[in-house]
Amino acid sequence: MTVAAGLVACNNDLETEGLSRTTYFPEFVMEGSDLIITDDAAGYSEPGIEVLEQGAPIDFTTTYTGRYTGFSGTTLGTDDDEYTVTYNAVNRDGFAASATRTVVITSTGDFETSIEGLYLAETTRISGEAYDNLLVMVTEVSPGVFMITDALGGFYSDGRALGDDYLVLGLEVTVNDLATNDFTYTADVERADGIAMEVSDLAIDPATKTISFHTAAPSLASGDWDITLTQIQPE
């Protein structure tokens, strides 16, 4: 699979003092998936990537950045997180380009005692736009207590592409016994920029491995959302 780099032109003409020549931007040829889910950080191995300039391999660097833990390094972190793997290369003329993939470290809960995992979110603003297939994580922060990384299912951060400053933080679910629907959750949450919101009607369905809830922001016009999270099953 070939992934387009940030600079994708392969043969732009450069002009200097009336002279022109061709520059070839790095071409990233990636093996494996753009999204990898693993519960074993120590056992993770790079699926493979080659960077070419005019068909010949060139050097590149690899960095790993954790979305929620703040991790940054040249090897994959060990904590549960959504990591962006960035491959960077520079061609002989000094032009830089990059490609990325996502590696998620998470346990996948069985919906008996655990709701951990990576989820696809469908988030709908009442009388407004809707987004689906957005990634949301659920991590265990203490025994039986699970944090949902965005109480809007990525509506602003990923759907509108405004970034993580618009994540809605603080939604924790305490699981006592899912078989009897015994759990509690924090109703009061807050967008990262300080706007207060409230979660209600949270439901967990072990049969469909979904978590659904309603989030409202009284201070925002049309500030009501319905969110459904569906757990991604590891291959």
Secondary structure, DSSP 4 states (H G I P E B T S, - for coil): -EE--SS--SSEEEEETTEEEEE---EEEE-S-SEEEES-STT-----EEEEETTEE---EEEEEETTT--EESS--SSSEEEEEEEEEE-TTS-EEEEEEEEEE-----SSS---EEEEEEEEETTS-EEEEEEEEEEEEETTEEEES-TTTTIIIIIS---GGG-EE-EEEEEEEGGGTEEEE--EEEETTS-EEEEEEEEEETTTTEEEEEEE-TTSTT-EEEEEEEEPPP-
